[in-house]
């Protein structure tokens, strides 16, 4: 993997490097087409952008992310570019404006290299439901890279880009980050604008960065965060200096180990590794406490009902008339049926039907209403918890990466890979996945930190501490080997 932080010295020294960086990235992307991480590469515009960045660097007017290579998940709009959310039904749709996060990246000097493959409409946990075919793991042959931000995580882990934007509705940034040895941040709901995002479940969706290092992650979030008049759900809350938080350490921080995240659903090896990390953080001044979140068992069922109900409502607009590719038929009813039958994949249809059942036939209050009441109780439980603790330390997933095709026959088994992620989305709280070495079988292992609302700075401090514990290894596999040659080319 490649770290933007490592080449920022070239920017400060006014060395022109962006054009060479883009050429090398495009070459690497061509060599790793087997990953199916990118749906489209922006070769021409990226090269033009790189020349502009080099001119700014030479003039001493570099911006915060000057020359950073960033990939973008296919459900985030970029002006003039096709945006399909990994689905046939949106084939040929071109965005009429940039999403707010894209405009902010451009203004900060980032170079957008391409749009990445993803589970269709962000509905999946493995990268296998895309209309463009499955995404492959960059260094574990035969394993999934996680999802739904599978292409974004794979592009970073393969050393093609410094960072990528993903979206996290129920773990779709943190889970693929954990599986690929990258850093994934799910910000507080309302911290980052959703304007220009193709919606899955509007009350849970958040855009977040996936990067090779904690510092790079903080740099991106510092740029894309903040109030946006185009998104009424963004909050007028100040944006801290996230990069400076990365080196703040954990001395005096109260870190809880919730029993419900370390029960027998988690392999003993993973549980012992989480507790070992807790002990090492304690050696660095953290105060470690065991704690309990009794409502954890109710989180996933409530999330599942709310997310699928909102997905069903959001996807109703894709009917071949208002939005979506239209089927060739004259009868209006047939156009609706055929457009949706041909345009949506199996997993999306499943979610629509589940959500329609929740909202239809007079069941809205029985199911959706109850789930919203559980959501309120979960939020209150977290508020009480973060009145006594600064952070929670948990596994990211209840197990290591799994093999391609392994869980496709049992959708619920697939959904439960996100069981430890959904609490942050249901409650709107921030959470981060950070690599923590490898498990007993040599597979990537990561831990998750959660914090109270608007406390991403605490997450970066804790994630930075874990990264330093492991010497920045980031479970990178063979992908890290290209970094030395990349730096040599810059020099």
C-alpha positions in Angstrom: 0.0 0.0 0.0 1.0 3.6 -0.4 0.7 6.4 2.2 0.1 10.0 1.1 1.7 11.1 4.4 5.0 9.5 3.2 5.1 11.6 0.0 3.8 14.9 1.5 7.5 15.8 2.0 7.7 16.1 -1.8 4.9 18.6 -1.7 6.5 20.7 1.1 9.9 20.6 -0.8 8.1 21.8 -4.0 9.1 18.7 -5.9 6.9 17.9 -8.9 5.8 14.3 -8.6 2.1 14.1 -9.4 2.3 13.2 -13.1 4.7 10.4 -12.4 2.5 9.2 -9.5 -0.6 9.0 -11.7 1.2 7.2 -14.5 2.5 4.6 -12.0 -1.0 4.2 -10.5 -2.6 3.6 -13.9 0.1 1.1 -14.7 -0.5 -0.7 -11.4 -4.3 -0.7 -12.0 -3.7 -2.2 -15.4 -1.6 -4.9 -13.9 -4.3 -5.7 -11.3 -7.3 -5.9 -13.5 -7.9 -9.3 -12.1 -9.2 -7.6 -8.9 -12.1 -6.0 -10.8 -11.8 -3.2 -8.3 -12.5 -0.4 -10.8 -15.5 0.0 -13.1 -13.9 3.0 -14.8 -10.5 4.7 -14.7 -10.2 8.4 -15.4 -6.8 8.2 -17.1 -7.1 11.4 -19.2 -8.6 13.7 -16.5 -6.3 12.3 -13.8 -3.2 13.1 -15.9 -4.5 16.6 -16.6 -5.2 17.1 -12.9 -1.8 15.9 -12.0 -0.1 18.5 -14.1 -2.2 21.2 -12.4 -1.1 19.8 -9.0 2.5 19.9 -10.0 2.2 23.5 -11.1 0.7 24.4 -7.6 3.5 22.5 -5.9 6.1 24.3 -7.8 4.5 27.6 -7.1 4.3 26.9 -3.4 0.5 27.0 -3.3 -0.2 23.4 -2.5 -3.5 22.5 -0.9 -4.1 20.0 1.9 -4.5 16.9 -0.3 -2.4 18.1 -3.3 -1.7 15.1 -5.5 -3.4 12.5 -3.3 -4.8 9.7 -5.4 -8.4 8.9 -4.5 -10.8 6.4 -5.9 -14.6 6.8 -5.5 -17.3 4.3 -4.9 -19.8 4.0 -7.8 -22.7 5.3 -5.7 -21.2 8.8 -5.2 -22.0 11.3 -8.1 -19.2 12.9 -10.2 -20.3 15.5 -12.7 -20.5 14.0 -16.2 -19.5 10.6 -15.1 -21.6 7.5 -15.1 -23.0 6.6 -11.7 -24.6 3.2 -11.5 -24.3 2.0 -7.9 -23.1 -1.3 -9.3 -26.6 -2.0 -10.9 -27.9 -2.6 -14.4 -30.9 -0.4 -13.7 -28.7 2.7 -13.7 -26.6 1.8 -16.7 -26.0 5.0 -18.8 -27.0 7.4 -16.0 -24.5 10.4 -15.9 -24.5 12.7 -12.9 -25.4 16.3 -13.5 -23.3 17.6 -10.6 -20.6 16.6 -8.2 -21.5 15.2 -4.8 -20.4 17.6 -2.1 -17.6 15.3 -0.9 -16.3 15.2 -4.5 -16.3 19.0 -4.8 -14.4 19.2 -1.5 -11.8 16.7 -2.6 -11.2 18.5 -5.8 -10.9 21.8 -4.0 -8.3 20.3 -1.7 -6.2 19.1 -4.5 -7.0 15.4 -4.7 -6.6 13.5 -8.0 -9.7 11.3 -8.7 -8.4 8.1 -10.4 -11.6 6.2 -11.0 -14.9 4.8 -9.8 -14.8 1.6 -7.9 -16.9 -1.6 -8.0 -19.3 -2.3 -5.2 -22.1 -4.6 -4.1 -25.2 -3.5 -6.0 -26.9 -0.5 -4.3 -24.4 -1.1 -1.4 -26.4 -4.2 -0.5 -23.9 -6.9 0.3 -21.0 -7.9 2.6 -18.7 -9.6 0.2 -18.3 -7.7 -3.1 -20.1 -10.4 -5.0 -23.5 -8.8 -5.9 -22.3 -6.2 -8.4 -23.7 -6.2 -11.9 -20.1 -5.8 -13.0 -18.9 -9.1 -11.4 -17.3 -9.8 -8.1 -14.3 -7.9 -6.6 -11.3 -10.1 -5.8 -9.2 -9.8 -2.7 -5.9 -8.1 -3.4 -3.6 -10.6 -1.6 -5.7 -13.5 -0.4 -6.5 -15.7 -3.4 -10.0 -17.1 -3.2 -11.2 -14.9 -0.4 -13.7 -12.0 -0.5 -12.5 -8.4 0.1 -15.7 -7.6 2.1 -18.4 -5.2 1.1 -20.2 -3.3 0.0 -17.2 -0.9 -0.5 -15.2 -3.8 -1.9 -13.6 -2.0 -4.9 -12.6 0.9 -2.7 -10.9 -1.3 -0.1 -9.2 -3.5 -2.8 -7.9 -0.4 -4.7 -6.2 0.9 -1.5 -4.9 -2.5 -0.3 -3.4 -3.2 -3.8 -1.4 0.0 -3.6 -3.2 1.7 -6.6 -4.4 4.7 -4.7 -3.7 6.5 -1.4 -7.3 6.5 -0.3 -10.9 5.8 -1.5 -14.4 6.9 -0.5 -16.8 4.3 0.6 -20.2 4.3 2.2 -21.2 2.7 5.4 -24.8 1.8 6.1 -24.2 -1.2 8.3 -20.5 -1.7 8.2 -19.7 -1.3 4.5 -16.6 0.7 5.1 -15.3 -1.0 8.3 -15.8 -4.6 7.3 -14.0 -4.5 3.9 -11.3 -2.4 5.6 -10.9 -5.1 8.2 -10.7 -7.9 5.6 -8.1 -6.1 3.5 -5.8 -4.6 6.2 -6.8 -1.0 5.6 -8.2 1.7 7.8 -11.9 2.5 7.5 -13.8 5.3 9.2 -17.6 5.6 9.6 -18.1 9.2 10.8 -20.9 10.5 13.1 -24.2 10.7 11.2 -24.4 14.3 10.0 -20.6 14.9 10.0 -20.3 14.3 6.2 -22.7 15.4 3.6 -24.7 12.8 1.7 -25.7 15.2 -1.1 -25.0 13.3 -4.3 -25.1 9.9 -2.7 -27.3 7.2 -4.2 -29.4 6.3 -1.1 -29.7 2.8 0.4 -31.1 3.5 3.9 -31.1 7.2 4.4 -31.1 7.3 8.2 -28.0 5.0 8.4 -25.9 5.9 5.3 -22.6 7.7 5.8 -19.7 8.4 3.5 -16.3 7.6 4.9 -12.7 7.2 3.8 -10.7 4.0 3.4 -6.9 4.4 3.5 -3.6 2.7 4.0 -2.8 4.7 7.2 -4.6 6.4 10.0 -3.0 9.7 9.2 -4.2 9.6 5.6 -7.7 8.8 6.8 -7.7 11.8 9.1 -6.5 14.0 6.3 -9.4 13.0 4.1 -12.1 13.3 6.7 -10.8 16.8 7.7 -11.5 17.9 4.1 -14.9 16.2 3.4 -16.5 16.9 6.9 -18.6 19.9 7.7 -22.0 21.5 7.3 -23.5 21.5 3.8 -26.5 23.6 2.9 -27.4 20.9 0.3 -27.9 18.3 3.0 -30.3 19.2 5.8 -29.0 16.3 7.9 -25.5 17.7 8.2 -24.8 19.3 11.6 -23.3 22.8 12.2 -20.5 21.3 14.3 -16.9 22.4 14.2 -14.4 20.1 12.5 -11.4 19.4 14.7 -7.9 19.1 13.5 -8.1 15.3 12.9 -4.5 14.8 11.7 -3.1 16.2 14.9 -5.3 13.7 16.9 -3.5 10.7 15.3 -0.5 11.2 17.5 -2.3 12.2 20.7 -2.1 8.8 22.3 -4.5 7.1 24.8 -3.1 8.2 28.1 -5.9 8.6 30.6 -8.6 7.5 28.1 -11.2 5.1 29.6 -11.7 2.2 27.1 -14.5 -0.3 27.6 -14.5 -3.9 26.5 -18.3 -4.8 26.1 -19.0 -8.4 27.0 -21.6 -8.8 24.3 -18.9 -8.2 21.6 -16.6 -10.8 23.1 -18.9 -13.7 23.7 -18.9 -17.2 22.1 -19.9 -15.8 18.7 -16.3 -14.7 18.3 -13.5 -17.2 17.9 -11.3 -17.5 21.0 -8.2 -16.4 19.0 -9.9 -13.1 18.1 -11.1 -12.5 21.7 -7.7 -13.1 23.1 -6.2 -10.7 20.5 -8.6 -7.9 21.4 -7.8 -8.3 25.1 -4.0 -8.4 24.2 -4.4 -5.1 22.4 -6.3 -3.7 25.4 -3.4 -4.7 27.7 -0.9 -3.0 25.5 -3.0 0.2 25.4 -3.2 0.0 29.2 0.6 -0.1 29.3 0.5 3.2 27.4 -1.7 4.9 30.0 -5.3 3.9 29.0 -7.7 2.8 31.7 -9.3 -0.5 30.6 -12.7 -1.5 31.9 -15.1 -4.4 31.3 -18.6 -3.2 30.5 -21.9 -4.4 29.2 -24.4 -3.2 26.6 -27.5 -5.4 27.2 -29.4 -4.1 24.2 -26.7 -5.4 21.8 -28.8 -8.4 21.0 -31.6 -6.2 19.7 -29.4 -4.0 17.5 -29.1 -6.2 14.5 -32.9 -7.1 14.2 -33.8 -3.4 14.6 -31.2 -2.3 12.0 -32.3 -5.1 9.6 -36.0 -3.9 9.7 -35.1 -0.2 9.4 -32.5 -0.6 6.6 -34.7 -2.8 4.4 -37.8 -0.7 4.9 -35.9 2.5 3.9 -34.3 0.6 1.0 -37.6 -0.5 -0.3 -38.9 3.1 -0.1 -35.8 4.6 -1.7 -35.6 2.1 -4.6 -39.3 2.6 -5.5 -38.2 5.5 -7.7 -36.3 3.2 -10.1 -39.2 2.1 -12.2 -38.0 2.7 -15.8 -40.1 5.9 -16.0 -38.9 8.4 -13.4 -35.4 6.8 -13.0 -33.7 3.7 -14.3 -33.3 1.9 -17.6 -36.6 1.3 -19.2 -37.6 -2.2 -20.5 -38.8 -2.4 -24.1 -42.6 -2.6 -23.7 -45.6 -0.3 -24.4 -47.8 -1.2 -21.4 -47.0 1.0 -18.4 -47.5 -1.8 -15.9 -45.3 -4.2 -17.9 -42.6 -1.5 -18.1 -42.6 -1.2 -14.3 -42.4 -5.0 -13.8 -39.8 -5.7 -16.5 -37.6 -2.7 -15.8 -37.3 -3.7 -12.1 -37.1 -7.5 -12.8 -34.3 -7.0 -15.4 -32.5 -4.1 -13.7 -32.2 -5.3 -10.1 -30.1 -8.2 -9.0 -31.1 -11.0 -6.7 -29.9 -9.4 -3.4 -31.6 -6.1 -4.1 -34.9 -7.7 -5.0 -34.7 -9.6 -1.7 -34.2 -6.4 0.3 -37.0 -4.7 -1.5 -39.4 -7.5 -0.8 -38.4 -7.7 2.9 -38.8 -3.9 3.2 -42.1 -3.9 1.4 -43.4 -6.6 3.8 -42.3 -4.5 6.8 -44.1 -1.4 5.5 -47.1 -3.0 3.9 -50.3 -4.6 5.0 -50.7 -2.5 8.1 -47.4 -3.8 9.6 -45.6 -0.4 9.7 -46.1 0.2 13.4 -45.8 -3.4 14.3 -42.3 -3.7 12.8 -40.8 -0.4 11.6 -42.3 1.5 14.5 -41.0 -1.0 17.1 -37.6 -1.0 15.4 -37.4 2.8 15.7 -38.3 2.5 19.4 -35.5 0.0 19.9 -33.2 2.5 18.1 -34.0 5.2 20.6 -33.3 2.9 23.5 -30.0 1.8 21.9 -29.0 5.5 21.5 -29.8 6.1 25.2 -27.7 3.2 26.2 -24.7 4.4 24.3 -25.2 7.9 25.7 -25.0 6.5 29.3 -22.0 4.4 28.3 -20.1 7.3 26.9 -20.9 9.3 30.0 -18.6 6.9 31.8 -16.2 5.8 29.1 -14.3 7.5 26.2 -14.1 4.6 23.8 -15.3 1.1 23.2 -12.9 -1.6 21.8 -14.4 -4.5 19.9 -13.8 -6.9 17.1 -14.9 -5.5 13.7 -16.5 -8.8 12.6 -17.3 -12.1 14.3 -14.8 -14.0 12.2 -11.9 -13.6 9.7 -12.4 -13.1 5.9 -14.3 -15.9 4.2 -14.0 -17.6 0.9 -15.7 -16.6 -2.3 -19.1 -18.2 -2.6 -19.0 -19.6 0.9 -22.0 -17.7 2.3 -24.1 -17.0 -0.8 -26.5 -19.9 -0.1 -27.5 -18.5 3.3 -28.2 -14.7 3.2 -28.6 -14.4 7.0 -25.2 -16.0 7.5 -23.8 -13.3 5.2 -25.7 -10.5 6.9 -24.4 -11.5 10.3 -20.8 -10.7 9.2 -21.9 -7.1 10.0 -23.4 -7.9 13.4 -20.8 -5.8 15.3 -20.9 -2.9 12.9 -24.6 -2.0 12.8 -24.8 -0.4 16.2 -22.8 2.6 15.1 -25.2 3.1 12.1 -28.3 2.6 14.2 -27.2 5.0 16.8 -25.5 7.5 14.5 -22.1 7.2 16.3 -18.6 7.2 14.8 -16.5 4.1 14.6 -13.2 3.1 13.0 -11.6 -0.2 11.9 -7.8 -0.4 12.2 -5.6 -3.3 11.3 -4.0 -5.1 14.2 -1.8 -7.7 12.7 -2.9 -11.2 11.6 -4.8 -14.0 13.3 -3.5 -17.5 14.0 -4.1 -18.6 10.4 -2.3 -15.6 8.9 -5.5 -13.8 7.9 -5.9 -10.0 8.4 -7.1 -9.1 11.9 -8.6 -5.7 12.9 -10.2 -4.0 15.8 -13.0 -1.5 16.0 -13.2 1.6 18.2 -16.5 3.4 18.9 -16.9 6.8 20.5 -19.6 9.3 21.4 -21.1 11.6 18.8 -18.6 14.0 17.1 -15.6 12.4 18.8 -13.8 11.1 15.7 -10.7 12.7 17.2 -10.7 10.1 20.0 -11.1 7.4 17.4 -8.0 8.6 15.5 -6.0 8.9 18.7 -6.8 5.2 19.6 -6.4 4.0 16.0 -3.0 5.8 15.8 -1.9 4.1 19.0 -2.8 0.6 17.6 -1.1 1.4 14.3 2.1 2.3 16.2 1.8 -0.9 18.3 2.1 -2.9 15.1 4.7 -0.7 13.5 2.3 0.4 10.7 2.2 -3.2 9.3 -1.5 -2.9 8.5 -1.8 -6.6 7.6 -0.8 -5.6 4.1 0.2 -8.9 2.6 2.1 -8.7 -0.7 0.5 -5.4 -1.7 3.0 -3.4 0.4 5.9 -4.6 -1.6 5.3 -2.0 -4.4 5.7 1.0 -2.0 9.5 1.1 -2.2 9.5 1.1 -6.0 6.8 3.7 -6.0 8.9 6.0 -3.8 12.0 5.3 -5.9 10.2 6.5 -9.1 9.2 9.7 -7.3 12.7 10.4 -6.4 
